[in-house]
Amino acid sequence: MSDRHDGDTGQVAKAWRKVTGWLAEHAPLSHASLLPPATEEEIAAADSCLRQYVGHGLPTELVALWRLCGGVEHLGIEADEEGEVGSGRFLPGGVLYTPAQAVGGRLPLTGERDHWRGAQVVPWLTTDEAGPENGEYVGAEGVGHWSLPEMELRLHQTSLAAYLEAVHRTLTEGPADLMGPDVPGVVWGCLIWDAPAYPLLDEALPHWTPVHGTHVHGTPVHGAPR
């Protein structure tokens, strides 16, 4: 872990503020789900634990992000009777881990092999909060997707800053599927990414308005929010 705040870490801060600025204007409940910055003690404890048990520390870009936001907390939505919408799941890769959650997801269980096979990466997002069995990782080479049971690692962004910049570009310029088959939309003040062809939303789907393009039911969306 490094204490530097320039270079790549400065780009993380710039990109994160762009994303959260968009949330504040267009998805206020998602913005309200942001936790305060992680404390230096929390970050140091996570870094120390990783070094002790897996032999490497935290990626500097992830440290930079946690110094801005220490994770998310889902807020209650009265209209969401089925509990489909997670207000903190506003990134296409899912919810942002706290330092403790990230380290817990990286360490092998007692008596078990390291499913990560020694890879010097740390999980930081997941859409599978109950598992998790898949999500996004960050390491020195960039951001990628991980999935069990074989722990497949697939790099798709050169850096965490590049990932966040791509998210913001998707929201403001498009195309809607720049980040993959899940496209951004807003429901009950929350930014939620879903696949129009095979949506995961059910009862909430009629209330979900895509940021760009056409609704899954074919209703045109006029004037995507910027």
Beta strands, then each sheet from edge to edge (+ up, - down):
strand 1: 95-96
strand 2: 121-126
strand 3: 134-139
strand 4: 142-147
strand 5: 152-157
strand 6: 183-187
strand 7: 190-194
strand 8: 209-210
sheet 1: 1+ 2- 3+ 4- 5+
sheet 2: 7+ 6- 8+
end
